[in-house]
Amino acid sequence: TEDLNFLRKNYGRKMPVIAEPERGESHHSFFIKEMEWMAKDFERERKYKLGVAKKAAKGAIGYLRGLKTQEEKKKRDEQLQVTKRAQ
């Protein structure tokens, strides 16, 4: 009974919780981090390309509008010259 009481007193308690040591980076965790980085990079690149495409489209529209106004101005000038000659 003495031994039993001794065992209950000393070893019957719960063991203290010990924090687990940090583990090194595994292949899976490295792979997940790489996938997250790639997803962000692809999103950034897509946004960049959309921005460049929008700028190019706006530039093309501006150029074509400029051509149209130049043609209209030429027509108006020709019309003015014709009316001036007629007077």
C-alpha positions in Angstrom: 0.0 0.0 0.0 2.9 2.3 0.7 4.1 1.8 -2.9 0.6 2.3 -4.3 0.2 5.6 -2.3 3.6 6.7 -3.5 2.8 5.9 -7.1 -0.6 7.7 -6.8 1.0 10.7 -5.2 3.8 11.1 -7.7 2.7 9.6 -10.9 -1.1 9.7 -10.8 -1.1 13.4 -11.9 -1.3 14.7 -15.4 1.9 15.4 -17.1 2.5 19.1 -17.8 1.8 20.2 -21.3 5.0 20.7 -23.2 5.0 22.9 -26.3 6.0 21.1 -29.4 9.2 22.2 -31.1 8.9 24.1 -34.3 9.1 22.0 -37.3 11.1 22.9 -40.3 9.4 23.9 -43.5 8.1 20.8 -45.3 7.8 20.4 -49.0 4.0 20.7 -48.8 4.1 24.0 -46.9 6.7 25.4 -49.3 4.5 24.3 -52.2 1.5 26.1 -50.7 3.4 29.3 -50.2 4.7 29.1 -53.8 1.2 28.6 -55.1 -0.1 31.6 -53.1 2.7 33.7 -54.5 2.0 32.6 -58.0 -1.7 33.4 -57.7 -0.9 36.9 -56.5 1.6 37.4 -59.2 -0.8 36.2 -61.9 -3.5 38.5 -60.6 -1.0 41.4 -60.6 0.1 40.6 -64.2 -3.5 40.3 -65.4 -4.4 43.7 -63.9 -1.3 45.2 -65.5 -2.1 43.8 -68.9 -5.7 45.0 -68.7 -4.4 48.5 -67.8 -2.0 48.5 -70.8 -4.8 47.3 -73.1 -7.1 50.1 -71.9 -4.5 52.7 -72.4 -3.8 51.4 -75.9 -7.5 51.4 -76.8 -8.0 54.9 -75.5 -4.9 56.0 -77.5 -6.3 54.4 -80.7 -9.7 56.0 -80.1 -8.1 59.4 -79.7 -6.0 58.9 -82.8 -9.1 58.0 -84.9 -11.1 60.9 -83.5 -8.2 63.2 -84.5 -8.2 61.8 -88.0 -12.0 62.3 -88.2 -11.8 65.9 -87.0 -8.9 66.6 -89.5 -11.1 65.3 -92.4 -14.1 67.4 -91.2 -11.9 70.5 -90.9 -10.5 69.9 -94.4 -14.0 69.7 -95.8 -15.1 72.8 -94.0 -12.0 74.7 -95.2 -12.7 73.5 -98.8 -16.4 74.6 -98.5 -15.3 78.0 -97.2 -12.9 78.4 -100.2 -15.6 77.5 -102.6 -18.0 80.0 -101.1 -15.3 82.7 -101.0 -14.5 82.1 -104.7 -18.2 82.3 -105.6 -18.6 85.7 -104.0 
